[in-house]
Amino acid sequence: MKEETGISWAHFTHNFWLGCDKIASECAHCYIGRDLRKQGRQPWGRLYLTQTYNNPFDFESLAKQNKQYVRVFTCSESDFFHAQADKWRAGAWRVIKNCPHAVWLILTKRPERILRNLPADWPYANVWLGVSTGCKKTLNKMDVLRDVPIHPEAVRFVSAEPLLEDISQEIDLTGFGWLVVGGESGGGVEYLWNPAGDWRAEFSTHGRRTMHLEWAETLRDKVKGAGLSFLFKQITNARPSQSGMSTLIRPPCRTSGRGGHSRRFQRATC
C-alpha cells in the first residue's frame, strides 16, 4: 500500500479540521503557520472543518482489502483536543471507531482536555494517545496523559519534537511505550533556545532552534534501557527530513501499556 504522508512514523495523515493556537514553547515556529498561509488561511485563532472528513474510509477499505493495518496521524495541522473543535469531535470519533484497520495516532499539547472529551464507549483498541514535550517546563503534560485510561492493545507515546534542551534526567517514562525525538525545521537563523527567556515573545520571531544530538542520544539510551521503543525523526534543519540518524528504530511492535503484544499492531507498525 502506498504511503501518503511526509511524517516518517505514519502511513497516512488525516485532518478533520485545520488551525490551532500557540500555547507552549515548542509551538513558536510551528509548521502549521507556514502550511496554512500557503492555503490562504489564517493559521492561528481559528479552526476550519476540512472537506476530506470521510477520507479515512478509503484507508480502511484499502487496509482491509490488503489484510493490513495502517497508522494514521491526526491532526497534523491542528490539535484533536482544541476547544474550538468540540462541536465536531463526536463525528471524528465515529469515523475513528468505524475504521478499525487504522491505528490512529492522536498527538496533543492539550492533554488536560482529553478526559472530558472522550466518547462514552472509550477506550478504543485502535487509538494511541500522545503528548508533545520538548523541554523541562512541559514534562508535566506526560503526568496528565498518564492518568488517561487506554485500551490494553494501545500505547501512550511522547513526541519530543522540537527537542529544545536535554530532558533525559527529568523525563518519567512510566506508562508510556514509545518516544519520538526530532529537531526543529524552518528557515531563518538557527539559534540556541533560552529556557529562561519569554517563550511567548518567540511566537512572533523566525528561525529554528538547535537540538544537540547528545540530547537525543541520552534520551535514546534511557528509552532503550527501559525496554521501550525509540524513533529519531530528524536533525535540526531548514527543511523537514525523514532521514534521521543511523540509530533510527522502528515504531513499537508491542503496544500494550502493560507489556503485552498484539498481532493487530505488529502488522501495523513493523
N, C-alpha and C positions, 0 to 999 in steps of 0.2 A: 504494500500500500504506500502510495506517495505521501511523504510528509509535507505539510503545508504550513510551516512556521519557521521564523528565524530564531526561535527560542530553543536552545540546544537540549533542554530537558523535557520537551513535549513533542508530540507528533502533530498536534494542531493547536491553534489558539482560537478562542471564540469570545467575542464581546457582546454581552446582552445590551450593554449601554456604554457610552463613552464620556470622558470628562472626569475631573477629580478636583481635589484641593490639596495644597501642600500643608502637611501637619507635623513634619519631623525633619531633622537634619538631613536624612537620607534623600528627602524629596527635592532638594534645592535645584538640581539640574536634570530633573526627570525628563525622559524622552517623550512622555505624553505631550508636553508642551510643544515640542518640535513637530510631532506627528499630526496633532490636531490642527495646528496652524497651517500646515500644508493642505489640509482639507477645507480651509477657510472657516474653521470653528474656533471659538474661544475655549481654551482647554481648562481654565480654572474657574470654579464657582458655578458651573452649570453642567448638567448631565443631559445626554442625548440618547434616546432609545434607538437602537440600530434597526436596519432593515433586514438583517441576517439572523433574526431571533431564532428561527427554526432550523437553521443550517445544521445543528448537531444531529438531526435525524438522518442526514446524509452520512455523517461519520458513523453513526450507529448501524445503518444499513450496510455500509462497506465492511465494517469490522465484523459484523455478524456473518455476512456472506463469506468472508475470508477466515472465519473462525479465529479471530484475533481480538485483542483488547488494545485500545489506544489511550494515550494520555492527552488530555485537553486542558490547556491553561486558560483560566478565566478569572478575572477580567484583566487582560494585559494593558488595556487603555483606560482603566478606571480602577475602582475598588468595589468588590462584590458587596461589601457591607457599608457602603457610603449611605448616609441618611437620605439623600435625595433619590436613592433607588428603592426606597421602602415600598413605594407603590407598584413597582414592577417585579420585586424579588419572588413573590409567590409563584408567578408564572415561570420564572427561571428555575425554581426548584422543581416544578412539574416537568420541565424539559429534562433536567438532570436526572430525575428519577426514572424517566421513560427512555433513557439512553444508558442501559446497564452495561454495555460493552465499552463505554467511555469512562475512563478513570479521570475524574475532574480534580484538577489541582487549583484550589481556591486560595490565593495568597492575599493577605490583607495587612494593612497598617492600623486597622481598627478592631483588634480582637475583643475589645470591651463591648462591642455591639453584636457579637456572634450569638450569645446565648438567647437573647430576646428576639432574634431573627431567624431561628431555625424552624424547619417545618415540624408539624405535630408528630409525624411518624419518624423523626430522626432517631438513631443515626442511619446513614446510608453507607453501604459497603463500598460504593464507587466514588466516594468523596474523600480526598485528602485535604486537610486544613493546614495552611502555612502562615507564617508571620514574618515580616521583614524587620531586621535589625542589623545595623552595620556599625553601631557604636555603643559604648557602655550605657549611655543615658536611656537607650530604648530597649535594653535587655529585659526590662520588666514586662514587655509585651509577651515574651515567652511564658512568663508566670501566668498571665491571663489565659493564654491559649491552652496551657497545661491543664486547666480546670474545665475545659470544654470536652464533654464525652465524645468519643469517636467509636466507630464500628471496629470490632476485633480484626477485621481484614484491612482496615485503613491505616493511615500514617499521619502523624503530625510532622511538619517539616519547617525548616528555617531557611530563609534567604538572607544571607549576609552580603547583600549587594545593593548599593556600593559599600564595600568594606572600608571604613574611614579611619579605623585605628585597630590596634591589637586588642581583641576581646577574649582571647583564648583562656586567660586565667579566671575571668569572671563568669563566663557562659556556663549555664547549667543545662545539660542535655537530657536530663531526666524526662521521660515521657515522649521524647522525640526520636524519630527513626532516620532522618535524612537531613543533611545540611548542604546547601549550595552556596558557594563563595564566588564573588566576582568584583572586578574593579569597575570604576565609572567610565562611561564613554561620553563623548561630546567634544565639540570644537572649542576653540579658545585656548587660553593659557592653562597649563597644568600646575596645580599648587597643592601644598600640604594642608589638610584641614586642621583648623584650630578648635579643639574641643571647648576652650574657654570663651570662644567668640560668640557673637549674636547670631544664632542659627537662622533666625527669621530674616536678617539682613542679607543672607546669602541667596534668598529666593529671587532677588532681582539682579543677580550677578551672572556672569557667564564663565565657562571654563569647566574643568574636570579635576577632581581631587585624587591625589596619588594614593594608590594602595601598594604598600611594600609587600613583596612576595613572601617575606618572612612571616607576616601576619597570617597569610593564607596557609603557609606550611605548618605553623603551630596549631592552627585550627584543624587542619587535616590530621595531624598526629593525635590530637585529642579525640577527634571523632572516630578514627580507626582504632585507637586504643580502647574505646568504649564498645567496639564491635558494631558500629553504625555505618551508614553509607554516606559518602562524601563525593561532591561533584565540584570541580573547579571550572567555572564557566568562562571567564575571560580576564585578561590583564587590563590595566588602565590604558585606554587608547582613544584616539579621536573617533574611530568608528567601532561599532559593536563587532565582536569577534566570537566565532564558535570554536576557535582552535584550542583555547585553553593551554594547559601545560601537559607534559608527558605524564603527570600524576593524575590525569583525569580518570575518575572512577564512575562507573555507570550508576544510574539511579537504583534504589533498593529493589532487590528481588523479594526479600522478605518484607512484609508490610504490616504485620500485626504489631501494635504498640506493646504487646506482651511477648514478643519474640517468636511468634508463630509464623507459619508460611501459608501462602495462598496461591493456588495454581492460577487463579484468575489474574493476579497482579504479577506473577512471574512472567506470564506471557505478555503482559502489558509493558513491562519495563526492561526486559533482558534482550 
